[in-house]
Amino acid sequence: MERAYDLVVRGGTLADGTGAATYEADVAIRDGRIAAVGDIRGHGAEEIDAKGLLVTPGFVDIHTHYDGQATWDTHMQPSSWHGVTSVVMGNCGVGFAPCRPEDHDRLIRLMEGVEDIPFPVLTKGLAWNWESFPDYLDALSRRAFDVDIAAQLPHAALRVFVMGERGANREPATAADIAAMATLAQQAVAAGALGFSTSRTLNHRTSDGQPTPTLTAGEDELTGIAMGLARAGKGVLQVVSDFADPEAEFAMLRRIVEVSGRPLSFSLTQAPKAPQAWRLLLDALTEATEAGLPMKAQVCGRPVGILFGFELTLNPFSHHPTYRAMAHLPLPERVARLRDPMVREALLAEATTAEQGFAASTPRNWANMYLMGEIPDYEPGPRQTIAALARARGVTPEVVALDHLLSDDGRGMLYLPFLNYAEGSLAPSYEMLGHPDAVPGLSDGGAHVGMICDGSFPTSNLTHWTRDRTRGPRFELEAMVRMQTRDTARAVGLYDRGVIAPGYRADLNIIDYANLTLEAPKVAYDLPAGGRRLIQRARGYVATLVAGQVTQRDGEPTGALPGRLLRGAQPGPMAMAAE
């Protein structure tokens, strides 16, 4: 008997992405799109019983770094483990196109430094079967994925491509340089780039310590490139900045939007050195949007946190002579030695040999560091710091840290909230997330493989902010679903997804909301060349659908790969029907 639909999701509780109250309904799917929502009488070739389960649109993550992984892998994990069905990569001005052959290593060193993806992984994994950005898109278009992928043109690659060594050394761009970059940007978005991204932060450096090539790019350069997008009549702008002078920096971004008319989003976090600066930026954003300018802040719903461990890039003892002498050994051998009472005593008696910079202070910031548990707590209280635990036990913080690092056969991890936690709570994140001109972002999925594991943001947003938070107000479930589906999709011009309604993409999550649980980060060795990366999974995603195909069941991939490269903005159902 012929079936009316390809698939029907029966009896789920729908949070449909609009922010409206949840309701019980069936969802029918045909040809990769939602065909009907309600009491569906026709049958599907496949049916999923979602009674008692939450059904949401697929999550749209607009801040990832899968630029390399997408060229060698079909599964965009960790994102696809966390209900994400569309990702936007090429953020923060870093990526691998355009690129001349002689600059391959230069861009790899930049990505290695900025996004903590090891040089051997990228050297082994990247095919480099492209030179121009349209070539790169063509290479991606020949691949299939478990999510849809959109790419942005990265400023650092563009600058080096046009200016060579001068661009890498951050020399001012000439009028001819700017004109060439603008032309290439226009061509990139015409070919399908979703937009253009840049970085203006000292946190972004190459692996040999040099600032990113775009750090000091002038307003004339940024405006010129934005005008390239304007001539194409499409494309968004994405910026990360230190906002050292918040008023002046935001005023520049506002002028770029005023002149070009292109939508712009910027990363917004609470930094420890200026814990109230984010308020100034939100106020400036409100003024800009009230004036009709298309601007958004990308914010994260938990701290940007650094992880330390014996399997990771750093741990608090990395620069102790006793540890350095064994650092080359396999983990089991190191653990065995560290459990030897004499070795332990020697290690704890030593001081770090790191004299300055990140490695000297951050891995031993006991007053702001916590133990990473099996069920992560991303809003821990002051009594949970390593310093507080040490006082309660009557031992040094080093003892508490070492004991935990040695747990789970040496796989224990320590957690240091780096941004969004200057006051010891997520109150700033709550205010930022609740701002009408903010959208969730900054997960960095695919990057920071040895120190940060934030690709799980969509799951923690759902669990912490709508169900589990005890240290302050929460969001309504419907609002949080809307934030990371319709709101994120529309922020970058993807109007065909993020809502459960007829005509929209059949990207869905079926979730056991009551039991949705974020697991602790773990280490896997599954990158090219056997490279290591942090991964984090979740329990409670019963199924994830991309274009109407089930890509994940109970947290495991099905083998279906319906995801494709998205070439540019996507019109909504009404616009498609009108065509």
Backbone hydrogen bonds, N-H to C=O, Kabsch-Sander energy under -0.5 kcal/mol:
donor,donor_aa,acceptor,acceptor_aa,energy
4,A,43,H,-0.9
5,Y,43,H,-1.9
6,D,29,I,-2.1
7,L,29,I,-1.5
8,V,46,E,-2.0
9,V,27,V,-2.9
10,R,8,V,-0.6
10,R,48,I,-3.2
12,G,25,A,-0.9
13,T,53,L,-3.1
14,L,12,G,-0.8
14,L,23,Y,-3.5
15,A,55,V,-2.5
16,D,14,L,-0.7
23,Y,14,L,-1.3
25,A,12,G,-2.1
26,D,38,G,-3.0
27,V,9,V,-2.3
28,A,36,A,-3.0
29,I,7,L,-2.7
30,R,33,R,-2.6
33,R,30,R,-1.7
34,I,504,Y,-3.0
35,A,28,A,-2.8
35,A,33,R,-0.5
36,A,28,A,-1.4
38,G,26,D,-2.2
40,I,38,G,-1.1
41,R,39,D,-0.6
45,A,5,Y,-2.1
46,E,6,D,-1.1
48,I,8,V,-2.5
50,A,10,R,-2.8
50,A,48,I,-0.8
52,G,11,G,-0.6
53,L,50,A,-2.6
54,L,511,I,-3.0
55,V,13,T,-2.8
56,T,509,N,-2.2
58,G,507,D,-2.1
59,F,83,G,-2.7
60,V,484,Q,-2.1
61,D,59,F,-0.6
61,D,86,S,-2.5
62,I,60,V,-0.7
64,T,88,V,-2.4
65,H,445,G,-3.2
70,A,66,Y,-3.1
71,T,68,G,-2.0
72,W,68,G,-0.6
72,W,69,Q,-1.2
73,D,69,Q,-2.9
76,M,74,T,-0.6
77,Q,75,H,-2.0
80,S,76,M,-2.0
81,W,78,P,-1.7
82,H,78,P,-0.5
82,H,79,S,-2.1
83,G,80,S,-0.6
84,V,79,S,-1.5
85,T,59,F,-2.6
86,S,59,F,-1.4
87,V,148,D,-2.5
88,V,61,D,-2.1
89,M,87,V,-0.5
89,M,150,A,-2.9
91,N,64,T,-1.1
93,G,90,G,-0.5
94,V,91,N,-1.6
99,C,131,E,-2.7
103,D,100,R,-2.3
104,H,101,P,-1.4
107,L,103,D,-2.1
108,I,104,H,-2.0
109,R,105,D,-2.7
110,L,106,R,-1.7
111,M,107,L,-2.5
112,E,108,I,-2.8
113,G,109,R,-2.1
114,V,110,L,-3.0
115,E,111,M,-2.3
116,D,112,E,-0.8
117,I,111,M,-0.7
122,L,118,P,-1.9
123,T,119,F,-2.9
124,K,120,P,-2.3
125,G,121,V,-2.6
126,L,122,L,-2.5
136,Y,132,S,-1.8
137,L,133,F,-2.4
138,D,134,P,-2.3
139,A,135,D,-2.3
140,L,136,Y,-2.1
141,S,137,L,-2.5
142,R,138,D,-0.7
142,R,139,A,-0.7
143,R,140,L,-2.1
145,F,563,G,-2.1
146,D,74,T,-1.6
148,D,85,T,-2.7
149,I,564,R,-2.2
150,A,87,V,-2.4
151,A,566,L,-0.5
152,Q,89,M,-0.9
153,L,195,G,-3.1
155,H,197,S,-2.2
156,A,93,G,-2.1
157,A,93,G,-0.6
158,L,154,P,-2.1
159,R,155,H,-3.1
160,V,156,A,-2.3
161,F,157,A,-2.3
162,V,158,L,-2.0
163,M,159,R,-3.1
164,G,160,V,-2.1
166,R,163,M,-1.3
167,G,164,G,-0.5
168,A,164,G,-2.0
169,N,165,E,-2.1
170,R,167,G,-1.4
171,E,166,R,-2.5
178,I,174,T,-2.6
179,A,175,A,-2.3
180,A,176,A,-2.2
181,M,177,D,-2.6
182,A,178,I,-2.7
183,T,179,A,-2.1
184,L,180,A,-2.2
185,A,181,M,-2.5
186,Q,182,A,-2.4
187,Q,183,T,-2.3
188,A,184,L,-2.3
189,V,185,A,-2.3
190,A,186,Q,-1.8
191,A,187,Q,-1.6
192,G,188,A,-0.7
193,A,188,A,-2.6
194,L,151,A,-3.5
195,G,151,A,-0.6
196,F,236,V,-2.5
197,S,153,L,-2.4
198,T,238,Q,-2.2
200,R,240,V,-3.1
204,H,201,T,-1.3
205,R,203,N,-0.8
206,T,210,Q,-3.3
207,S,109,R,-1.5
209,G,206,T,-2.0
212,T,204,H,-1.9
215,L,212,T,-2.0
217,A,214,T,-1.5
222,L,218,G,-2.2
223,T,219,E,-2.9
224,G,220,D,-2.2
225,I,221,E,-2.2
226,A,222,L,-2.3
227,M,223,T,-2.3
228,G,224,G,-1.1
229,L,225,I,-1.5
230,A,226,A,-2.1
231,R,227,M,-2.4
232,A,228,G,-1.4
233,G,229,L,-1.3
234,K,229,L,-1.6
236,V,194,L,-1.6
237,L,263,P,-2.8
238,Q,196,F,-2.2
239,V,265,S,-2.2
240,V,198,T,-1.4
242,D,200,R,-1.7
249,E,245,D,-2.8
250,F,246,P,-2.5
251,A,247,E,-2.1
252,M,248,A,-1.8
253,L,249,E,-2.0
254,R,250,F,-2.9
255,R,251,A,-2.1
256,I,252,M,-2.1
257,V,253,L,-2.0
258,E,254,R,-2.7
259,V,255,R,-2.5
260,S,256,I,-2.5
261,G,257,V,-2.8
264,L,294,P,-2.2
265,S,237,L,-2.4
266,F,296,K,-1.8
267,S,239,V,-1.9
268,L,298,Q,-2.8
271,A,269,T,-0.7
271,A,274,A,-0.6
274,A,271,A,-0.9
277,A,274,A,-1.7
279,R,276,Q,-1.3
280,L,276,Q,-0.9
281,L,277,A,-1.8
282,L,278,W,-2.2
283,D,279,R,-2.4
284,A,280,L,-2.3
285,L,281,L,-2.4
286,T,282,L,-2.5
287,E,283,D,-2.1
288,A,284,A,-2.1
289,T,285,L,-2.7
290,E,286,T,-2.3
291,A,287,E,-1.0
292,G,289,T,-1.6
293,L,288,A,-2.2
295,M,293,L,-1.6
296,K,264,L,-2.2
297,A,437,D,-2.1
298,Q,266,F,-3.0
299,V,297,A,-0.6
299,V,439,V,-2.6
304,V,419,L,-1.1
305,G,303,P,-1.0
306,I,416,L,-2.7
307,L,451,M,-3.8
308,F,414,L,-2.2
309,G,314,L,-1.9
312,L,309,G,-1.1
313,T,450,G,-2.0
318,S,315,N,-2.1
320,H,317,F,-2.0
324,R,320,H,-2.9
325,A,321,P,-1.7
326,M,323,Y,-1.7
327,A,323,Y,-0.9
329,L,326,M,-2.0
333,E,330,P,-0.6
334,R,330,P,-2.1
335,V,331,L,-2.7
336,A,332,P,-2.2
337,R,333,E,-2.1
338,L,334,R,-2.8
339,R,335,V,-1.5
340,D,337,R,-1.3
344,R,340,D,-2.9
345,E,341,P,-2.3
346,A,342,M,-2.1
347,L,343,V,-2.7
348,L,344,R,-2.5
349,A,345,E,-1.3
350,E,346,A,-0.7
350,E,347,L,-1.0
353,T,319,H,-2.4
360,A,357,G,-0.9
361,S,357,G,-1.2
362,T,358,F,-1.6
364,R,361,S,-1.7
365,N,362,T,-1.7
366,W,364,R,-2.1
368,N,365,N,-1.8
369,M,366,W,-1.0
370,Y,415,Y,-2.9
371,L,384,Q,-0.5
372,M,413,M,-2.3
373,G,371,L,-0.7
378,Y,376,P,-0.6
384,Q,381,G,-1.9
385,T,382,P,-1.0
386,I,366,W,-0.6
386,I,369,M,-2.7
387,A,366,W,-1.7
389,L,385,T,-2.6
390,A,386,I,-2.3
391,R,387,A,-2.0
392,A,388,A,-2.3
393,R,389,L,-1.7
394,G,390,A,-1.4
395,V,390,A,-2.1
399,V,396,T,-0.6
400,V,396,T,-1.5
401,A,397,P,-2.7
402,L,398,E,-2.8
403,D,399,V,-2.5
404,H,400,V,-1.9
405,L,401,A,-2.6
406,L,402,L,-1.9
407,S,404,H,-1.1
410,G,406,L,-1.1
411,R,407,S,-1.2
411,R,408,D,-0.7
412,G,405,L,-1.0
412,G,407,S,-1.4
413,M,372,M,-0.5
414,L,308,F,-2.3
415,Y,370,Y,-3.3
416,L,306,I,-2.7
418,F,304,V,-3.0
419,L,304,V,-1.2
420,N,270,Q,-2.9
424,G,421,Y,-1.5
430,Y,426,L,-2.2
431,E,427,A,-2.0
432,M,428,P,-2.6
433,L,429,S,-3.0
434,G,430,Y,-1.7
435,H,431,E,-0.5
435,H,432,M,-1.4
438,A,435,H,-1.9
439,V,297,A,-2.6
441,G,299,V,-2.8
444,D,63,H,-2.1
445,G,63,H,-0.6
447,A,444,D,-2.3
448,H,115,E,-4.4
449,V,115,E,-0.6
449,V,116,D,-1.0
451,M,448,H,-0.9
452,I,448,H,-1.7
457,F,454,D,-1.9
459,T,456,S,-1.0
460,S,456,S,-1.9
461,N,457,F,-2.9
462,L,458,P,-1.4
463,T,459,T,-2.7
464,H,460,S,-2.3
465,W,460,S,-0.8
465,W,461,N,-1.0
466,T,462,L,-0.8
467,R,463,T,-1.4
468,D,463,T,-2.6
469,R,464,H,-1.8
475,F,465,W,-3.1
480,M,476,E,-2.0
481,V,477,L,-2.4
482,R,478,E,-2.2
483,M,479,A,-2.3
484,Q,480,M,-1.7
485,T,482,R,-1.3
486,R,498,G,-0.7
487,D,482,R,-2.5
488,T,483,M,-0.8
489,A,485,T,-2.2
490,R,486,R,-2.6
491,A,487,D,-1.7
492,V,488,T,-0.8
492,V,489,A,-0.9
493,G,490,R,-1.0
494,L,489,A,-3.0
495,Y,493,G,-1.2
495,Y,570,Q,-2.3
497,R,494,L,-0.8
500,I,16,D,-2.4
501,A,499,V,-1.1
503,G,34,I,-3.0
504,Y,501,A,-1.9
505,R,496,D,-2.9
506,A,32,G,-2.5
507,D,505,R,-1.8
508,L,506,A,-0.6
508,L,545,L,-1.3
509,N,56,T,-2.7
510,I,543,A,-3.0
511,I,54,L,-3.5
511,I,509,N,-0.5
512,D,540,G,-3.3
513,Y,511,I,-1.7
515,N,512,D,-1.1
516,L,512,D,-0.5
516,L,513,Y,-1.0
517,T,539,R,-3.0
519,E,517,T,-0.5
519,E,537,R,-2.4
520,A,374,E,-0.9
522,K,535,I,-3.0
524,A,533,R,-2.9
527,L,531,G,-2.1
530,G,527,L,-1.4
531,G,527,L,-0.6
531,G,528,P,-1.2
533,R,524,A,-2.6
534,L,449,V,-1.3
535,I,522,K,-2.9
539,R,517,T,-2.8
542,V,510,I,-1.6
542,V,540,G,-1.1
543,A,510,I,-1.8
544,T,552,Q,-1.8
545,L,508,L,-3.2
546,V,549,Q,-2.6
548,G,506,A,-2.7
549,Q,546,V,-2.0
551,T,544,T,-2.6
551,T,549,Q,-0.7
552,Q,544,T,-1.4
553,R,556,E,-2.7
554,D,542,V,-1.8
555,G,541,Y,-0.8
556,E,553,R,-1.8
558,T,551,T,-2.1
559,G,551,T,-0.5
563,G,145,F,-2.5
566,L,149,I,-3.7
567,R,565,L,-0.6
568,G,192,G,-2.1
568,G,566,L,-1.2
570,Q,493,G,-2.1
576,M,572,G,-2.3
577,A,573,P,-2.4
578,A,574,M,-2.0
579,E,575,A,-1.4
